[in-house]
Amino acid sequence: MSDLVTGVLDAAEREPHSVAIIDGHGRELTYGELRRRVEAVAGAMTGLRPGDGVLFAVRPGPDAVTLALGAVAAGGMLVLADPGLAPDVAAARIAVTEPAWVVADSLVYALSGPLRAIARRRGLTLPHLRDPLPGRPVRHLYSGPWLPGVPRGAVRLRTLERGRPANAARAGGPVAEPGMPVVGQPGRPVPGQRAERPDQAAVVAFTSGTTGRPRGVVHTRGSLAESSAIFRAAIPLGPGDVVHTDQLMLGLPALMAGATWSLPGSRPYAEELAARGATHAFCVPVRLDTILRETPALPGTLRCLLLGTAPSPPAVLRRARAAAPHAEIWSVYAMTEALPIAVASAEEKLANPEGDLLGTPLPGVAVRIGDDGELFVSGPQLARGYLGEPPLTEVATGDLARLDEHGRLVLLGRKKDMILRDGVNIYPGLYEPAVAALPGVAEAAVIGIPDPETGDEEVVLAVIADPDFDPARLRGSLPRIVDVGALPDRIEVVDTFPRGGRTDKLDRARLRATLAAMRPSR
């Protein structure tokens, strides 16, 4: 099995003078510099046992890529500190992963410490990064200038990049505390750093926001490398290509292929593609729909436009085809546990009359259809398993599908009640009990209502009110118990919920129709 870290570093050896990353401001980082920085970070992060947790809170950019690869090269497993998580959810994830290091922007340290009140007023809730697990010592590495909130003795990324000892004093910042262990010397890889470790846990991606025992998908250096290889077999990449995306699972194949990973900035999408000379680009369908309504043409450098994280409705595919007649347009089907599974061209999808065509399973990906029509997937790109659970041999997708006469997967619907909005998976059952427990709320249901043109779903919170119901109080309480990505677009008070069957189970289809009829006219 191949290895993510050695794959990227090998590409850096082959293409040292080529541009590896372009950041949101258009600044470039070569492969040679990327390799040097990754090895310096890995050399500094001593004391990590393979698979130890690394709490990670670095904004997208070259520093984030450098620090992520360096931490994994040192043996760490990345645990993302998402500022959109409810506090209890974040605490549960930290408790179950027990991070040994924290890697974060200095600004994030400040926002989780001295500026915590300001962060909360702006809707950001961050764990206390200085001391994420009280009573358990952790080491710290930060990017950016020293700011109040950065722990004493923290290693600074810029110090490593300049080749100074990692525990050297920083101008304006505190020196290392007496007795702090001296970390490795930058530029001197620790033994085994470049060795292949395909079985080492590299990242844990949590798929639920529950405050109970978190369920995290553990990908290894090997499974991520295999994911990248499968992707490149379907969508060829190589030196000279420019891949414009904020998605790690598309950026990694670019780096392993020696291509350039272009990170989005603040400029208009089409303008930025042209400025970067992008040959490949990724977009969530509903976002692309909005972009193309304002700018109906994409630059001629674009050879491949990829759509994913949500279904690609026909209206969006037609708009994409008109905007980029010179480019191949592909819809990627994947899930957190298996990246990717299948791809289908816009032409194939538009020509398919029944169901949503997902495409032929990619080379090495095995699929089977269960007795109830649910799709199961296995292959070398499969995650190792769920945190603390036995290894996976296959994964249930939760999707109902069939294989057509050409061996292509056709999506028939979702087995579960998951909602997809703006590429984010929302699980109603994670939030409904907590909402229903709020003062003034008798019952609560979270329902997704699809937009027929974009396929994106509006998230509606339906509640049955008690006599002391206060709409303003409800809205003010939601950010404490509902992740930012799952907050409702609107709240509707109804007299009763439709139910059916012997157990009076909530009839979500009927409630969805009722709420759709209550949608304000546009």
C-alpha positions as CSV (number, residue, x, y, z in Angstrom):
1,M,0.0,0.0,0.0
2,S,1.3,3.5,-0.8
3,D,1.8,6.3,1.8
4,L,0.4,9.8,1.8
5,V,3.5,11.5,3.3
6,T,6.1,9.8,1.2
7,G,4.0,10.3,-1.9
8,V,4.0,14.1,-1.4
9,L,7.6,14.3,-0.4
10,D,8.6,12.1,-3.4
11,A,6.7,14.5,-5.7
12,A,8.6,17.4,-4.1
13,E,11.9,15.7,-4.9
14,R,10.9,15.3,-8.5
15,E,9.6,18.8,-8.9
16,P,11.6,21.0,-6.4
17,H,11.3,24.2,-8.5
18,S,7.6,23.8,-9.5
19,V,4.9,25.6,-7.6
20,A,3.2,23.4,-5.1
21,I,0.6,25.8,-3.5
22,I,-0.9,29.1,-4.4
23,D,-2.5,30.8,-1.4
24,G,-5.7,32.9,-1.3
25,H,-3.6,36.0,-1.9
26,G,-1.8,34.6,-4.9
27,R,1.5,33.9,-3.1
28,E,3.4,30.8,-4.2
29,L,5.2,28.0,-2.4
30,T,7.5,25.7,-4.3
31,Y,7.7,22.0,-3.8
32,G,11.3,22.3,-2.6
33,E,10.2,24.8,0.1
34,L,7.2,22.7,1.0
35,R,9.4,19.6,1.5
36,R,11.8,21.6,3.7
37,R,9.1,23.0,5.9
38,V,7.2,19.7,6.3
39,E,10.4,17.9,7.4
40,A,11.2,20.8,9.8
41,V,7.8,20.5,11.4
42,A,8.1,16.7,11.6
43,G,11.5,17.0,13.2
44,A,10.2,19.4,15.8
45,M,7.2,17.5,16.9
46,T,9.0,14.9,18.9
47,G,7.4,12.5,21.4
48,L,4.4,11.5,19.2
49,R,3.6,7.9,19.1
50,P,2.0,6.7,15.8
51,G,-1.7,7.7,15.9
52,D,-1.4,10.2,18.8
53,G,-4.0,13.0,18.5
54,V,-3.0,16.4,17.3
55,L,-5.7,19.1,17.8
56,F,-5.5,21.2,14.7
57,A,-6.9,24.7,14.2
58,V,-5.1,26.4,11.3
59,R,-6.8,28.5,8.7
60,P,-6.6,27.2,5.1
61,G,-3.4,28.1,3.4
62,P,0.2,26.9,2.9
63,D,0.8,27.0,6.6
64,A,-2.1,24.6,7.2
65,V,-0.8,22.2,4.5
66,T,2.7,22.3,5.8
67,L,1.7,21.8,9.4
68,A,-0.8,19.1,8.6
69,L,1.7,17.1,6.6
70,G,4.4,17.7,9.1
71,A,2.3,16.6,12.0
72,V,1.2,13.4,10.2
73,A,4.8,12.7,9.2
74,A,5.8,12.9,12.9
75,G,3.2,10.3,13.7
76,G,0.2,12.4,14.6
77,M,-3.5,11.9,13.9
78,L,-5.2,15.3,13.0
79,V,-8.3,16.2,15.1
80,L,-9.9,19.3,13.6
81,A,-11.0,22.0,16.1
82,D,-14.1,23.3,14.2
83,P,-15.2,26.8,15.5
84,G,-18.7,25.9,14.4
85,L,-19.2,23.1,17.0
86,A,-21.3,23.4,20.0
87,P,-19.1,23.5,23.1
88,D,-20.2,20.1,24.5
89,V,-19.6,18.5,21.1
90,A,-16.1,19.9,20.9
91,A,-15.3,18.8,24.4
92,A,-16.5,15.2,23.7
93,R,-14.3,14.9,20.6
94,I,-11.2,16.2,22.4
95,A,-11.9,13.8,25.3
96,V,-12.1,10.8,23.1
97,T,-8.9,11.6,21.0
98,E,-6.7,12.9,23.9
99,P,-4.4,15.2,21.9
100,A,-0.7,15.2,22.7
101,W,0.0,18.3,20.7
102,V,-2.0,21.4,19.7
103,V,-1.2,23.0,16.3
104,A,-3.0,26.3,15.7
105,D,-2.9,29.9,14.4
106,S,-1.8,32.4,17.0
107,L,-5.1,34.3,16.4
108,V,-7.0,31.1,17.2
109,Y,-5.1,30.8,20.5
110,A,-6.1,34.4,21.2
111,L,-9.8,33.8,20.3
112,S,-9.9,30.7,22.5
113,G,-8.3,32.6,25.4
114,P,-8.1,36.4,26.0
115,L,-10.5,37.3,23.2
116,R,-13.0,34.5,23.9
117,A,-15.8,36.9,24.7
118,I,-15.3,38.7,21.4
119,A,-15.3,35.4,19.5
120,R,-18.5,34.3,21.1
121,R,-20.2,37.5,20.1
122,R,-19.2,36.7,16.5
123,G,-20.6,33.2,16.8
124,L,-17.3,31.4,17.2
125,T,-17.0,28.8,20.0
126,L,-13.5,27.3,20.4
127,P,-12.1,24.9,23.0
128,H,-9.6,26.3,25.4
129,L,-6.5,25.5,23.2
130,R,-3.9,26.3,25.9
131,D,-5.3,23.6,28.1
132,P,-7.8,21.4,26.0
133,L,-7.7,18.5,28.5
134,P,-7.2,19.9,32.1
135,G,-4.7,17.8,33.9
136,R,-3.2,16.3,30.8
137,P,0.0,18.0,29.5
138,V,0.1,18.9,25.8
139,R,2.8,20.5,23.6
140,H,2.1,23.5,21.3
141,L,3.1,24.7,17.8
142,Y,1.7,27.9,16.3
143,S,1.8,29.8,13.0
144,G,1.6,33.6,12.7
145,P,3.0,36.3,15.0
146,W,3.1,35.8,18.8
147,L,-0.1,37.0,20.4
148,P,-1.5,36.9,23.9
149,G,-3.0,33.4,24.5
150,V,-0.1,31.5,22.9
151,P,1.2,29.2,25.6
152,R,4.7,29.7,27.1
153,G,7.2,27.4,25.4
154,A,5.1,27.0,22.2
155,V,7.1,26.3,19.1
156,R,6.7,28.9,16.3
157,L,6.5,27.8,12.7
158,R,8.5,30.7,11.3
159,T,11.4,29.8,13.7
160,L,11.5,26.4,12.1
161,E,11.3,27.8,8.6
162,R,14.3,30.0,9.3
163,G,16.3,27.0,10.5
164,R,16.7,28.2,14.1
165,P,16.4,25.8,17.1
166,A,12.7,25.2,17.7
167,N,12.9,26.4,21.3
168,A,14.6,29.7,20.5
169,A,13.2,32.9,22.0
170,R,10.7,34.8,19.9
171,A,10.9,38.6,19.5
172,G,8.1,40.0,21.7
173,G,7.1,36.6,23.1
174,P,8.1,34.6,26.2
175,V,11.0,32.2,26.1
176,A,10.6,28.5,26.8
177,E,9.9,27.7,30.4
178,P,12.7,26.1,32.5
179,G,12.4,22.4,32.3
180,M,10.6,22.3,29.0
181,P,11.9,19.5,26.8
182,V,14.0,20.6,23.8
183,V,12.3,19.6,20.6
184,G,14.1,18.3,17.5
185,Q,16.3,20.4,15.3
186,P,14.6,21.7,12.2
187,G,16.0,20.3,9.0
188,R,17.2,17.1,10.7
189,P,14.5,14.5,10.1
190,V,13.9,12.3,13.1
191,P,14.6,8.6,12.6
192,G,11.9,6.9,10.6
193,Q,10.3,10.2,9.5
194,R,10.5,9.4,5.8
195,A,9.7,5.7,6.3
196,E,6.4,4.5,4.9
197,R,3.7,4.0,7.5
198,P,0.6,3.2,5.6
199,D,-1.2,1.8,8.6
200,Q,-0.7,4.9,10.8
201,A,-3.9,6.9,11.6
202,A,-3.6,10.3,9.9
203,V,-6.9,12.1,10.4
204,V,-10.1,11.5,12.2
205,A,-13.2,13.0,10.6
206,F,-16.3,13.1,12.8
207,T,-19.5,12.4,11.1
208,S,-21.9,13.4,13.9
209,G,-22.4,16.3,16.3
210,T,-23.8,14.2,19.1
211,T,-22.8,15.1,22.6
212,G,-22.7,11.4,23.5
213,R,-19.8,9.2,22.4
214,P,-18.5,10.8,19.2
215,R,-18.1,8.6,16.1
216,G,-15.1,9.5,14.1
217,V,-13.9,8.1,10.8
218,V,-10.2,7.2,11.0
219,H,-8.3,7.5,7.7
220,T,-4.7,6.2,7.6
221,R,-1.7,7.5,5.5
222,G,-2.4,4.5,3.3
223,S,-6.1,4.9,2.8
224,L,-5.6,8.6,1.9
225,A,-2.8,7.7,-0.5
226,E,-5.1,5.1,-2.2
227,S,-7.9,7.6,-2.4
228,S,-5.6,10.0,-4.2
229,A,-4.4,7.2,-6.6
230,I,-8.0,6.2,-7.4
231,F,-8.9,9.9,-8.0
232,R,-5.9,10.4,-10.3
233,A,-6.8,7.3,-12.3
234,A,-10.2,8.8,-13.0
235,I,-9.1,12.4,-13.4
236,P,-5.5,12.5,-14.7
237,L,-3.2,15.1,-13.0
238,G,0.4,16.0,-13.5
239,P,3.1,18.7,-13.4
240,G,1.8,21.9,-15.0
241,D,-1.8,21.3,-13.9
242,V,-3.4,23.8,-11.6
243,V,-6.2,22.4,-9.3
244,H,-8.4,25.2,-7.8
245,T,-10.1,23.9,-4.6
246,D,-10.5,24.2,-0.9
247,Q,-11.1,20.5,-0.5
248,L,-8.3,18.5,1.1
249,M,-9.3,15.3,-0.7
250,L,-8.7,17.1,-4.1
251,G,-5.7,19.0,-3.0
252,L,-3.8,15.9,-1.8
253,P,-4.0,14.2,-5.3
254,A,-2.7,17.4,-6.8
255,L,0.4,17.4,-4.5
256,M,1.1,13.7,-5.0
257,A,1.0,14.2,-8.8
258,G,3.3,17.2,-8.7
259,A,0.6,19.6,-9.8
260,T,-0.2,23.0,-8.3
261,W,-2.9,23.3,-5.6
262,S,-4.6,26.7,-5.9
263,L,-6.5,27.8,-2.8
264,P,-9.5,30.1,-3.3
265,G,-9.2,33.7,-2.1
266,S,-11.7,36.6,-2.0
267,R,-11.8,37.4,-5.8
268,P,-14.9,36.3,-7.9
269,Y,-14.7,32.6,-8.8
270,A,-14.3,32.9,-12.6
271,E,-11.8,35.8,-12.2
272,E,-9.7,33.8,-9.8
273,L,-9.7,30.7,-12.1
274,A,-8.4,32.9,-14.9
275,A,-5.8,34.6,-12.8
276,R,-4.4,31.3,-11.6
277,G,-4.6,29.6,-15.0
278,A,-6.7,26.8,-13.4
279,T,-6.9,23.6,-15.4
280,H,-9.0,21.8,-12.9
281,A,-11.6,23.2,-10.4
282,F,-14.0,21.9,-7.8
283,C,-17.3,23.4,-6.7
284,V,-20.4,22.4,-4.7
285,P,-23.3,22.4,-7.1
286,V,-25.5,24.9,-5.3
287,R,-22.5,27.4,-5.1
288,L,-21.7,26.9,-8.8
289,D,-25.4,27.6,-9.6
290,T,-25.2,31.0,-7.8
291,I,-21.8,31.8,-9.4
292,L,-23.0,31.1,-12.9
293,R,-26.1,33.2,-12.5
294,E,-23.8,36.1,-12.0
295,T,-20.9,35.1,-14.3
296,P,-22.2,32.7,-17.0
297,A,-18.8,31.9,-18.5
298,L,-15.7,30.2,-17.1
299,P,-12.1,30.7,-18.5
300,G,-10.7,28.7,-21.4
301,T,-7.8,27.3,-19.4
302,L,-10.3,25.1,-17.5
303,R,-10.1,21.5,-18.8
304,C,-12.0,19.8,-16.0
305,L,-14.8,21.0,-13.7
306,L,-15.6,18.7,-10.7
307,L,-18.8,18.8,-8.8
308,G,-19.4,17.0,-5.5
309,T,-20.4,16.8,-1.8
310,A,-24.1,17.1,-3.0
311,P,-26.2,15.8,-5.9
312,S,-25.7,17.7,-9.2
313,P,-29.2,18.5,-10.5
314,P,-29.8,18.7,-14.3
315,A,-30.3,22.5,-14.3
316,V,-26.9,23.0,-12.7
317,L,-25.2,20.6,-15.1
318,R,-26.7,22.4,-18.1
319,R,-25.6,25.7,-16.8
320,A,-22.1,24.4,-16.2
321,R,-21.9,22.9,-19.7
322,A,-23.0,26.3,-21.2
323,A,-20.4,28.1,-19.1
324,A,-17.5,25.8,-19.9
325,P,-18.2,24.1,-23.3
326,H,-14.4,23.4,-23.6
327,A,-14.2,21.5,-20.3
328,E,-15.0,18.0,-19.1
329,I,-17.6,18.2,-16.3
330,W,-17.7,15.4,-13.8
331,S,-19.9,14.7,-10.8
332,V,-18.0,12.9,-8.0
333,Y,-19.7,10.5,-5.7
334,A,-18.0,9.9,-2.4
335,M,-18.5,9.6,1.4
336,T,-16.3,10.3,4.4
337,E,-15.5,6.6,4.8
338,A,-14.7,6.0,1.2
339,L,-13.2,8.7,-1.0
340,P,-14.0,8.5,-3.9
341,I,-16.5,5.8,-5.1
342,A,-17.6,6.8,-8.6
343,V,-17.7,9.6,-11.1
344,A,-20.1,10.4,-14.0
345,S,-19.9,13.0,-16.7
346,A,-22.5,15.7,-17.2
347,E,-23.5,14.1,-20.5
348,E,-24.1,10.7,-18.8
349,K,-26.1,12.2,-16.0
350,L,-28.3,14.3,-18.3
351,A,-29.0,11.3,-20.6
352,N,-30.1,9.1,-17.7
353,P,-33.9,9.2,-17.4
354,E,-34.5,7.5,-14.0
355,G,-32.7,8.1,-10.8
356,D,-29.4,10.0,-10.3
357,L,-26.6,8.3,-12.2
358,L,-23.5,8.1,-10.1
359,G,-21.3,6.3,-12.6
360,T,-19.2,3.1,-12.9
361,P,-17.4,2.2,-9.7
362,L,-13.8,3.4,-9.9
363,P,-11.0,0.9,-10.4
364,G,-10.4,-1.0,-7.2
365,V,-13.7,0.0,-5.6
366,A,-16.1,-2.9,-4.9
367,V,-19.8,-2.4,-4.4
368,R,-22.8,-4.5,-3.5
369,I,-26.5,-3.9,-3.2
370,G,-28.1,-5.2,0.0
371,D,-31.4,-7.0,0.2
372,D,-33.2,-3.7,1.0
373,G,-31.5,-1.8,-1.8
374,E,-28.8,-0.1,0.3
375,L,-25.4,0.4,-1.3
376,F,-22.3,-1.1,0.4
377,V,-18.8,-0.1,-0.6
378,S,-15.3,-1.5,0.0
379,G,-11.8,-1.1,-1.5
380,P,-8.3,0.2,-0.7
381,Q,-9.5,3.7,-0.1
382,L,-11.8,2.6,2.7
383,A,-11.1,4.2,6.1
384,R,-9.6,2.0,8.7
385,G,-12.7,2.2,10.7
386,Y,-14.5,4.3,13.4
387,L,-12.6,5.5,16.4
388,G,-12.4,2.8,19.0
389,E,-14.3,0.3,16.9
390,P,-13.3,-2.8,14.9
391,P,-11.7,-2.3,11.5
392,L,-14.1,-1.8,8.5
393,T,-14.2,-4.3,5.7
394,E,-17.0,-2.5,3.9
395,V,-19.2,0.5,4.7
396,A,-23.0,1.0,4.4
397,T,-23.6,4.3,2.5
398,G,-27.2,4.9,3.7
399,D,-28.1,5.4,0.0
400,L,-30.5,3.3,-1.9
401,A,-29.1,2.4,-5.3
402,R,-29.2,-0.1,-8.2
403,L,-26.7,-1.2,-10.9
404,D,-28.0,-0.6,-14.5
405,E,-27.3,-2.8,-17.5
406,H,-23.9,-1.1,-18.0
407,G,-22.7,-1.8,-14.4
408,R,-23.2,1.9,-13.4
409,L,-24.6,2.9,-10.1
410,V,-27.9,4.8,-10.0
411,L,-28.9,6.6,-6.8
412,L,-32.6,6.0,-5.9
413,G,-32.8,7.9,-2.7
414,R,-31.4,8.2,0.9
415,K,-32.2,5.4,3.3
416,K,-31.9,7.7,6.3
417,D,-33.2,11.2,6.9
418,M,-29.9,13.0,6.4
419,I,-30.2,16.5,5.0
420,L,-27.7,18.0,2.6
421,R,-27.2,21.8,2.6
422,D,-24.4,23.6,0.9
423,G,-22.4,20.3,0.9
424,V,-22.8,19.8,4.6
425,N,-24.4,16.6,6.0
426,I,-27.0,17.3,8.7
427,Y,-28.5,14.6,10.8
428,P,-31.9,15.7,12.3
429,G,-31.8,13.0,15.1
430,L,-28.7,14.6,16.6
431,Y,-30.5,17.9,17.4
432,E,-34.2,17.2,17.7
433,P,-34.1,15.9,21.3
434,A,-32.0,18.8,22.5
435,V,-34.3,21.4,20.8
436,A,-37.4,19.7,22.2
437,A,-36.0,20.0,25.7
438,L,-35.8,23.8,25.5
439,P,-38.3,25.8,27.5
440,G,-41.5,26.5,25.6
441,V,-41.0,23.7,23.0
442,A,-43.2,20.6,23.2
443,E,-41.8,18.8,20.1
444,A,-39.3,19.5,17.5
445,A,-38.4,18.2,14.0
446,V,-35.7,19.2,11.6
447,I,-36.8,18.8,7.9
448,G,-35.0,19.3,4.6
449,I,-36.9,20.8,1.7
450,P,-35.1,20.4,-1.7
451,D,-34.9,23.2,-4.1
452,P,-36.0,21.7,-7.5
453,E,-33.5,23.7,-9.4
454,T,-30.3,23.4,-7.4
455,G,-31.0,20.2,-5.4
456,D,-29.8,22.0,-2.2
457,E,-32.0,21.7,0.8
458,E,-33.6,24.3,3.0
459,V,-33.4,23.4,6.6
460,V,-36.6,24.0,8.5
461,L,-37.1,23.6,12.2
462,A,-40.7,22.7,13.0
463,V,-41.9,23.1,16.6
464,I,-45.0,22.4,18.5
465,A,-45.2,25.2,21.1
466,D,-46.0,25.2,24.8
467,P,-47.9,28.1,26.3
468,D,-44.7,29.8,27.4
469,F,-43.0,29.6,23.9
470,D,-40.8,32.6,23.0
471,P,-39.5,32.6,19.4
472,A,-36.6,35.0,20.3
473,R,-35.5,32.8,23.2
474,L,-35.6,29.7,21.0
475,R,-33.4,31.4,18.3
476,G,-30.9,32.6,21.0
477,S,-30.7,29.1,22.5
478,L,-30.0,27.2,19.2
479,P,-26.3,28.1,18.8
480,R,-25.5,26.4,22.1
481,I,-26.9,23.0,21.0
482,V,-26.9,23.0,17.2
483,D,-23.7,23.2,15.1
484,V,-23.3,26.3,12.9
485,G,-23.7,24.2,9.8
486,A,-27.0,22.7,10.9
487,L,-28.7,25.9,12.1
488,P,-32.2,26.2,10.5
489,D,-33.0,28.6,7.6
490,R,-36.4,29.2,9.2
491,I,-38.5,28.1,12.1
492,E,-42.2,27.2,11.7
493,V,-44.7,26.7,14.6
494,V,-47.3,24.1,13.8
495,D,-50.3,22.8,15.7
496,T,-49.4,19.1,15.4
497,F,-47.0,16.7,13.6
498,P,-48.5,14.2,11.1
499,R,-48.0,10.7,12.3
500,G,-48.7,7.2,11.1
501,G,-48.2,3.5,11.7
502,R,-48.8,1.5,14.8
503,T,-46.2,3.5,16.8
504,D,-47.4,6.9,15.6
505,K,-44.0,7.6,14.1
506,L,-43.4,11.1,12.7
507,D,-44.4,11.2,9.0
508,R,-41.6,13.3,7.6
509,A,-42.9,13.3,4.1
510,R,-46.2,14.8,5.0
511,L,-44.5,17.3,7.3
512,R,-42.1,18.2,4.5
513,A,-45.1,18.9,2.2
514,T,-46.8,21.1,4.9
515,L,-43.6,23.1,5.5
516,A,-43.0,23.5,1.7
517,A,-46.4,25.0,1.4
518,M,-45.6,27.5,4.2
519,R,-42.4,28.6,2.4
520,P,-42.4,32.4,1.9
521,S,-42.8,33.4,-1.8
522,R,-39.6,34.6,-3.4
